[in-house]
C-alpha cells in the first residue's frame, strides 16, 4: 500500500513539473516572435501565458494543449505557430495579430 502511494505521488509530482513553464519557454517565445522592446507583451514576461503564478491564462492553456497534442514537454516555434490563428482570449483579434502588435493574446483587455 505504501509503495503504491509513493509511486502515485512521484508520478503526480513529475507530471506537475512537466507542465510548469521554464525560462526556456519564455526564450523560445521571444526568439520566435521578437516582441517590440517597450510593448506590453515584452514587459509581461511569463504573464504572456500565465495569469498568476503557475495558473495559465487562455493563451497559455492553448499552448499547453498544442504541446499535449504533440506529446512533448518542449516548447517549439512550430507549436507556437500552430495556435497563431486562434483567438485565445476571445477578444476578436487572432493571437498572431496581438503578438505582432505587442499586446497579450491571453488577456481580452489587451488588444491592438
N, CA and C of each residue as an Amber inpcrd file, in Angstrom:
protein
   336
   0.8160000  -1.1860000   0.0000000   0.0000000   0.0000000   0.0000000
   0.8680000   1.2620000   0.0000000   1.9000000   1.2790000   0.8490000
   2.7900000   2.4360000   0.9170000   3.5370000   2.6460000  -0.3910000
   3.9710000   1.5620000  -1.0130000   4.7120000   1.6680000  -2.2730000
   3.8160000   2.2380000  -3.3710000   2.5630000   1.8220000  -3.3620000
   1.6250000   2.3160000  -4.3680000   1.3970000   3.8170000  -4.1790000
   1.2440000   4.2530000  -2.9390000   1.0590000   5.6640000  -2.6270000
   2.2960000   6.4590000  -3.0220000   3.4660000   5.9490000  -2.7110000
   4.7140000   6.6130000  -3.0630000   4.8500000   6.7310000  -4.5760000
   4.5670000   5.6800000  -5.2900000   4.6640000   5.6950000  -6.7500000
   3.6830000   6.6950000  -7.3420000   2.4680000   6.7460000  -6.8130000
   1.4580000   7.6900000  -7.2950000   1.8990000   9.1260000  -7.0260000
   2.4450000   9.3750000  -5.8550000   2.9220000  10.7140000  -5.5010000
   4.0520000  11.1510000  -6.4240000   5.0030000  10.2890000  -6.6610000
   6.1350000  10.6130000  -7.5360000   5.6490000  10.8950000  -8.9560000
   4.7490000  10.0870000  -9.4470000   4.2020000  10.2780000 -10.7920000
   3.4630000  11.6060000 -10.8940000   2.6570000  11.9180000  -9.8960000
   1.9100000  13.1690000  -9.8880000   2.8480000  14.3610000  -9.8770000
   3.8580000  14.3340000  -9.0330000   4.8210000  15.4390000  -8.9820000
   5.5650000  15.5740000 -10.2980000   5.9190000  14.4670000 -10.8960000
   6.6070000  14.5000000 -12.1880000   5.7550000  15.1360000 -13.2570000
   4.4660000  14.8330000 -13.2810000   3.5640000  15.4350000 -14.2510000
   3.3900000  16.9180000 -13.9960000   3.3260000  17.3180000 -12.7270000
   3.1800000  18.7290000 -12.3950000   4.3910000  19.5210000 -12.8570000
   5.5740000  19.0060000 -12.6280000   6.7880000  19.6980000 -13.0460000
   6.8170000  19.8190000 -14.5550000   6.3200000  18.8230000 -15.2580000
   6.3290000  18.8250000 -16.7110000   5.4650000  19.9000000 -17.3380000
   4.4450000  20.3840000 -16.6220000   3.5720000  21.3900000 -17.2090000
   3.9130000  22.8060000 -16.7550000   4.8600000  22.9680000 -15.8790000
   5.2510000  24.3010000 -15.4360000   6.1630000  24.9430000 -16.4670000
   5.9840000  26.2160000 -16.6660000   6.8250000  26.9310000 -17.6100000
   8.2540000  27.0340000 -17.0860000   9.1480000  27.2140000 -17.9940000
  10.5460000  27.3900000 -17.6430000  11.0590000  28.6320000 -18.3440000
  12.1880000  29.1680000 -17.9110000  12.7670000  30.2950000 -18.6360000
  13.0140000  29.9640000 -20.1130000  13.2410000  28.7000000 -20.4070000
  13.4490000  28.2990000 -21.8030000  12.1910000  28.5480000 -22.6280000
  11.0010000  28.3690000 -22.0350000   9.7510000  28.6150000 -22.7580000
   9.6670000  30.0880000 -23.1470000   9.9760000  30.9620000 -22.2110000
   9.9540000  32.3990000 -22.4940000  10.9730000  32.7300000 -23.5770000
  12.1370000  32.1160000 -23.5100000  13.1680000  32.3350000 -24.5220000
  12.7040000  31.8820000 -25.8990000  12.0420000  30.7440000 -25.9640000
  11.5190000  30.2460000 -27.2370000  10.4770000  31.1990000 -27.7910000
   9.6010000  31.6830000 -26.9190000   8.5640000  32.6270000 -27.3510000
   9.2120000  33.8980000 -27.9080000  10.1510000  34.4470000 -27.1660000
  10.7940000  35.6970000 -27.6040000  11.6220000  35.5090000 -28.8770000
  12.2790000  34.3870000 -28.9980000  13.0740000  34.1200000 -30.2000000
  12.1640000  33.9560000 -31.4140000  11.0250000  33.3280000 -31.2100000
  10.0900000  33.1010000 -32.3120000   9.4430000  34.3950000 -32.7690000
   9.0480000  35.2540000 -31.8350000   8.2600000  36.4410000 -32.1850000
   8.9830000  37.7740000 -32.0600000  10.0510000  37.8400000 -31.3070000
  10.7800000  39.0900000 -31.1080000   9.8340000  40.2750000 -30.8380000
   9.1390000  40.2370000 -29.6960000   8.1860000  41.3140000 -29.3820000
   8.8860000  42.6630000 -29.2670000   8.1870000  43.7320000 -29.6450000
   8.7660000  45.0740000 -29.5200000   9.2390000  45.3300000 -28.0840000
  10.4020000  45.9560000 -27.9690000  11.0770000  46.1480000 -26.6810000
  10.2020000  46.7710000 -25.6010000   9.4720000  47.8040000 -25.9180000
   8.6720000  48.5100000 -24.9150000   7.2000000  48.0940000 -24.9080000
   6.8920000  46.9850000 -25.5400000   5.4950000  46.5470000 -25.6440000
   5.0070000  45.8880000 -24.3520000   3.6940000  45.8410000 -24.2190000
   3.0830000  45.1570000 -23.0740000   3.4830000  43.6870000 -23.0660000
   3.6090000  43.1110000 -24.2500000   3.9660000  41.6990000 -24.3550000
   5.3760000  41.4420000 -23.8410000   6.3070000  42.3020000 -24.1930000
   7.6910000  42.1320000 -23.7340000   7.7820000  42.3480000 -22.2210000
   7.0530000  43.3190000 -21.7240000   7.0810000  43.6130000 -20.2840000
   6.3670000  42.5410000 -19.4600000   5.4610000  41.7960000 -20.0880000
   4.6750000  40.7960000 -19.3690000   5.5040000  39.6100000 -18.9160000
   6.6090000  39.3310000 -19.6060000   7.4300000  38.1610000 -19.2970000
   6.5680000  36.9060000 -19.2460000   6.5500000  36.2240000 -18.1270000
   5.8190000  34.9570000 -18.0010000   4.3080000  35.1420000 -18.0780000
   3.8390000  36.3630000 -17.8490000   2.4020000  36.6180000 -17.8930000
   1.8470000  36.6410000 -19.3170000   2.6930000  36.4010000 -20.2980000
   2.1770000  36.1960000 -21.6450000   1.3220000  34.9230000 -21.6480000
   1.6950000  33.9500000 -20.8400000   0.9790000  32.6650000 -20.7590000
   0.3260000  32.4180000 -19.4040000   0.8030000  33.0910000 -18.3760000
   0.2990000  32.8630000 -17.0200000  -0.4770000  34.0760000 -16.5340000
  -1.5670000  33.8060000 -15.7990000  -2.3030000  34.9190000 -15.2020000
  -1.6830000  35.2660000 -13.8460000  -1.4520000  34.2650000 -13.0130000
  -0.7540000  34.4490000 -11.7450000  -0.0180000  33.1640000 -11.4180000
   1.1720000  33.2940000 -10.9110000   1.9410000  32.1130000 -10.5160000
   1.9780000  31.0620000 -11.5990000   1.5240000  29.8690000 -11.2700000
   1.5420000  28.7700000 -12.2330000   0.2280000  28.6370000 -12.9940000
  -0.7660000  29.4690000 -12.6580000  -2.0600000  29.3880000 -13.3330000
  -1.9580000  29.9620000 -14.7440000  -2.3540000  29.1700000 -15.7310000
  -2.2820000  29.5910000 -17.1220000  -3.4780000  30.4550000 -17.4980000
  -3.2170000  31.4710000 -18.3440000  -4.3200000  32.2310000 -18.9290000
  -4.8040000  31.4740000 -20.1690000  -5.7350000  32.0320000 -20.9070000
  -6.3170000  31.3180000 -22.0450000  -5.2810000  31.0060000 -23.1290000
  -4.3410000  31.9100000 -23.3690000  -3.2910000  31.6520000 -24.3530000
  -2.3750000  30.5290000 -23.8560000  -1.9920000  30.5900000 -22.6000000
  -1.1540000  29.5440000 -22.0250000  -1.8160000  28.1780000 -22.0910000
  -3.1320000  28.1450000 -21.8920000  -3.8650000  26.8810000 -21.9900000
  -3.8420000  26.3520000 -23.4210000  -3.9390000  27.2540000 -24.3980000
  -3.8780000  26.8140000 -25.7910000  -2.4760000  26.3110000 -26.1450000
  -1.4440000  26.9640000 -25.6080000  -0.0710000  26.4880000 -25.8060000
   0.0650000  25.0910000 -25.1900000  -0.4360000  24.9350000 -23.9820000
  -0.3580000  23.6500000 -23.2930000  -1.0660000  22.5500000 -24.0950000
  -2.2540000  22.8470000 -24.6180000  -2.9950000  21.8620000 -25.4220000
  -2.2000000  21.4810000 -26.6740000  -1.5810000  22.4690000 -27.3050000
  -0.7900000  22.1970000 -28.5100000   0.4100000  21.3160000 -28.1740000
   1.0330000  21.5500000 -27.0230000   2.1580000  20.7150000 -26.5930000
   1.6870000  19.2930000 -26.2980000   0.5420000  19.1730000 -25.6540000
  -0.0030000  17.8510000 -25.3480000  -0.3550000  17.0990000 -26.6340000
  -0.8740000  17.8120000 -27.6190000  -1.2190000  17.1810000 -28.8970000
   0.0220000  16.6260000 -29.5820000   1.1490000  17.3200000 -29.4090000
   2.4230000  16.8630000 -29.9840000   3.1430000  15.8870000 -29.0650000
   2.5520000  15.6510000 -27.8820000   3.1330000  14.7380000 -26.8870000
   4.5690000  15.1330000 -26.5330000   4.7260000  16.4150000 -26.2070000
   6.0460000  16.9180000 -25.8560000   5.9610000  17.8860000 -24.6910000
   7.0600000  18.0040000 -23.9830000   7.1930000  18.9940000 -22.9140000
   8.0840000  20.1420000 -23.3740000   8.5590000  20.0540000 -24.6190000
   9.4320000  21.0860000 -25.1790000   8.6190000  22.0510000 -26.0200000
   8.6850000  23.3260000 -25.6850000   8.0050000  24.3400000 -26.4720000
   8.8700000  24.6780000 -27.6770000   8.2700000  24.6400000 -28.8500000
   8.9980000  24.9410000 -30.0900000   8.2610000  26.0350000 -30.8540000
   8.9570000  26.6160000 -31.8190000   8.3310000  27.6100000 -32.6880000
   7.1600000  26.9850000 -33.4390000   7.2930000  25.7380000 -33.8330000
   6.2220000  25.0390000 -34.5460000   4.9490000  24.9840000 -33.6940000
   5.0990000  24.7020000 -32.4190000   3.9380000  24.6390000 -31.5240000
   3.3100000  26.0190000 -31.3860000   4.1280000  27.0370000 -31.1830000
   3.5980000  28.3950000 -31.0690000   2.8570000  28.7990000 -32.3390000
   3.4330000  28.4910000 -33.4900000   2.8150000  28.8610000 -34.7590000
   1.5210000  28.1010000 -35.0190000   1.3750000  26.9260000 -34.3980000
   0.1670000  26.1270000 -34.6010000  -1.0790000  26.7740000 -33.9870000
  -0.8940000  27.7410000 -33.0860000  -2.0480000  28.4090000 -32.4720000
  -2.1120000  29.8940000 -32.8400000  -1.3850000  30.2930000 -33.8440000
  -1.3990000  31.6990000 -34.2590000  -2.7760000  32.1520000 -34.7470000
  -3.4970000  31.2870000 -35.4170000  -4.7900000  31.6700000 -35.9930000
  -5.9600000  31.4120000 -35.0420000  -5.6350000  31.2690000 -33.7680000
  -6.6390000  31.0990000 -32.7170000  -6.7870000  32.4390000 -32.0000000
  -7.9650000  32.7270000 -31.5170000  -8.1930000  33.9050000 -30.6770000
  -8.3790000  33.4030000 -29.2500000  -7.2650000  33.1530000 -28.5810000
  -7.2990000  32.5200000 -27.2620000  -8.1460000  33.2680000 -26.2490000
  -8.0590000  34.5860000 -26.2320000  -8.7770000  35.3560000 -25.2100000
 -10.1460000  35.8550000 -25.6750000 -10.5540000  35.4340000 -26.8650000
 -11.9000000  35.7330000 -27.3970000 -12.1990000  37.2350000 -27.4430000
 -11.1920000  38.0430000 -27.8260000 -11.4000000  39.4840000 -27.9260000
 -11.5610000  39.9520000 -29.3680000 -11.6520000  39.0090000 -30.3050000
 -11.8430000  39.3630000 -31.7080000 -10.5610000  39.5540000 -32.4880000
  -9.4060000  39.3240000 -31.8580000  -8.1080000  39.5030000 -32.5180000
  -7.3360000  38.1910000 -32.4370000  -6.8590000  37.7030000 -33.5820000
  -6.0940000  36.4620000 -33.6040000  -4.8090000  36.6050000 -32.7930000
  -4.3570000  35.5060000 -32.2140000  -3.1200000  35.5150000 -31.4220000
  -1.9710000  36.1530000 -32.1790000  -1.7740000  35.7580000 -33.4290000
  -0.6390000  36.2680000 -34.1980000  -0.7090000  37.7860000 -34.3520000
  -1.8920000  38.3380000 -34.5320000  -2.0260000  39.7900000 -34.6760000
  -1.7590000  40.5080000 -33.3620000  -2.1720000  39.9040000 -32.2620000
  -1.8690000  40.5010000 -30.9580000  -0.3690000  40.4730000 -30.6930000
   0.2390000  39.3480000 -30.9960000   1.6780000  39.2040000 -30.7560000
   2.4590000  40.2040000 -31.5980000   2.1040000  40.3210000 -32.8610000
   2.7870000  41.2920000 -33.7420000   2.6300000  42.7200000 -33.2460000
   1.4730000  43.0180000 -32.6570000   1.2170000  44.3660000 -32.1360000
   1.8210000  44.5810000 -30.7540000   2.3190000  43.4980000 -30.1350000
   2.9050000  43.6330000 -28.8160000   1.8930000  43.6130000 -27.6900000
   0.6930000  43.1240000 -27.9840000  -0.3310000  43.0010000 -26.9350000
  -0.4190000  41.5490000 -26.4710000  -1.1720000  41.3010000 -25.4410000
  -1.2150000  39.9980000 -24.7940000  -2.3320000  39.1050000 -25.3540000
  -1.9920000  38.0020000 -25.9820000  -3.0130000  37.1310000 -26.5770000
  -3.8450000  36.3530000 -25.5560000  -3.5000000  36.4350000 -24.2990000
  -4.2550000  35.7570000 -23.2490000  -5.0280000  36.7080000 -22.3600000
  -5.0980000  37.9870000 -22.7460000  -5.7960000  38.9920000 -21.9380000
  -6.7600000  39.7590000 -22.8310000  -8.0680000  39.5620000 -22.6520000
  -9.0410000  40.2310000 -23.5270000  -9.0350000  41.7580000 -23.4180000
  -8.4650000  42.2960000 -22.3620000  -8.3850000  43.7450000 -22.1990000
  -7.2050000  44.3350000 -22.9760000  -6.2770000  43.4790000 -23.3980000
  -5.0780000  43.9200000 -24.1050000  -5.2130000  43.5370000 -25.5800000
  -5.4800000  44.5510000 -26.4130000  -5.5810000  44.2880000 -27.8400000
  -5.1210000  45.5150000 -28.6170000  -4.7580000  45.2930000 -29.8650000
  -4.2510000  46.4210000 -30.6820000  -5.2890000  47.5000000 -30.8790000
